[in-house]
Amino acid sequence: MADSVQELMEAMVPELKELVDHNILSQTEVKALIKKRTDFEYRLRRRAADRRDFAKYVEYETALDSLIKKRKTRLGVKKGKLSNFSCSRQIHFIFDRSVKKFKAD
């Protein structure tokens, strides 16, 4: 379980690095983001994962996406290929896993 969560976190490094390089997020914010995402991933990976855990994670990622978009427009940042769809991709990935986990619903 820890290995798969670690792999997911490592896959996010280029996107997060790009956000820091363009001054959209600070280093402190990225550390908090990684901690929050890690906590959510461990909640989703446990045996008794709940629908509310998936919903909270999606809610968090949606809020993060809107924050990043607002900061990009405020700072006038248009470049950055990796971070443009990182939150949307993450939200889609969470929904996909929830559908696979709760097939009956």
C-alpha positions as CSV (number, residue, x, y, z in Angstrom):
1,M,0.0,0.0,0.0
2,A,2.8,2.4,0.9
3,D,4.6,1.7,-2.3
4,S,1.7,2.5,-4.5
5,V,1.0,5.8,-2.6
6,Q,4.7,6.7,-2.9
7,E,4.6,6.1,-6.7
8,L,1.6,8.3,-7.0
9,M,3.3,11.1,-5.1
10,E,6.5,10.7,-7.2
11,A,4.4,11.0,-10.4
12,M,3.2,14.4,-9.2
13,V,6.6,15.9,-8.7
14,P,7.1,17.5,-12.2
15,E,3.7,19.2,-12.0
16,L,4.3,20.5,-8.5
17,K,7.8,21.7,-9.5
18,E,6.3,23.6,-12.4
19,L,3.9,25.3,-10.1
20,V,6.7,26.4,-7.8
21,D,8.9,27.5,-10.7
22,H,6.2,29.8,-12.0
23,N,5.5,31.1,-8.5
24,I,1.9,29.9,-8.5
25,L,2.4,27.9,-5.3
26,S,5.1,28.4,-2.6
27,Q,7.3,25.7,-1.3
28,T,5.4,25.6,2.0
29,E,2.1,25.3,0.1
30,V,3.4,22.4,-1.9
31,K,4.6,20.6,1.2
32,A,1.1,21.0,2.7
33,L,-0.4,19.8,-0.6
34,I,1.7,16.7,-0.6
35,K,0.9,15.9,3.0
36,K,-2.9,16.4,2.3
37,R,-2.8,14.3,-0.8
38,T,-0.8,11.5,0.9
39,D,-3.3,11.4,3.7
40,F,-6.2,11.2,1.3
41,E,-4.5,8.4,-0.7
42,Y,-3.9,6.4,2.4
43,R,-7.6,6.8,3.3
44,L,-8.7,5.6,-0.1
45,R,-6.3,2.6,0.0
46,R,-7.5,1.2,3.3
47,R,-9.9,-1.8,3.2
48,A,-12.9,0.1,4.6
49,A,-12.7,3.2,2.3
50,D,-15.9,5.2,2.4
51,R,-17.6,7.1,-0.3
52,R,-17.2,10.2,1.8
53,D,-13.4,9.9,1.6
54,F,-13.6,10.0,-2.1
55,A,-16.0,12.9,-2.0
56,K,-13.8,14.9,0.3
57,Y,-10.8,14.3,-1.8
58,V,-12.6,15.4,-5.0
59,E,-13.8,18.5,-3.1
60,Y,-10.2,19.3,-2.0
61,E,-8.9,18.9,-5.5
62,T,-11.7,21.1,-7.0
63,A,-10.8,23.8,-4.5
64,L,-7.2,23.5,-5.3
65,D,-7.9,23.7,-9.1
66,S,-9.9,26.9,-8.7
67,L,-7.1,28.4,-6.5
68,I,-4.5,27.6,-9.1
69,K,-6.6,29.0,-11.9
70,K,-7.2,32.2,-10.0
71,R,-3.5,32.6,-9.2
72,K,-2.5,31.9,-12.9
73,T,-4.9,34.6,-14.1
74,R,-3.7,37.1,-11.4
75,L,-0.1,36.5,-12.2
76,G,-0.7,36.3,-16.0
77,V,0.9,32.8,-16.3
78,K,-0.2,31.1,-19.5
79,K,2.7,28.7,-20.0
80,G,3.1,25.5,-18.1
81,K,2.0,22.4,-19.9
82,L,2.1,19.9,-17.1
83,S,0.1,21.9,-14.5
84,N,-2.7,23.0,-16.8
85,F,-4.7,19.8,-16.3
86,S,-3.1,18.2,-13.3
87,C,-6.0,18.8,-10.9
88,S,-8.6,17.8,-13.6
89,R,-6.6,14.6,-14.2
90,Q,-6.4,14.0,-10.5
91,I,-10.2,14.5,-10.1
92,H,-10.9,12.1,-12.9
93,F,-8.5,9.5,-11.4
94,I,-10.3,9.7,-8.1
95,F,-13.7,9.4,-9.7
96,D,-12.5,6.4,-11.7
97,R,-11.3,4.6,-8.6
98,S,-14.5,5.3,-6.8
99,V,-16.5,3.9,-9.6
100,K,-14.4,0.7,-9.6
101,K,-14.6,0.4,-5.8
102,F,-18.3,0.9,-5.5
103,K,-19.6,-0.9,-8.6
104,A,-23.0,-1.6,-7.2
105,D,-23.9,2.1,-6.7
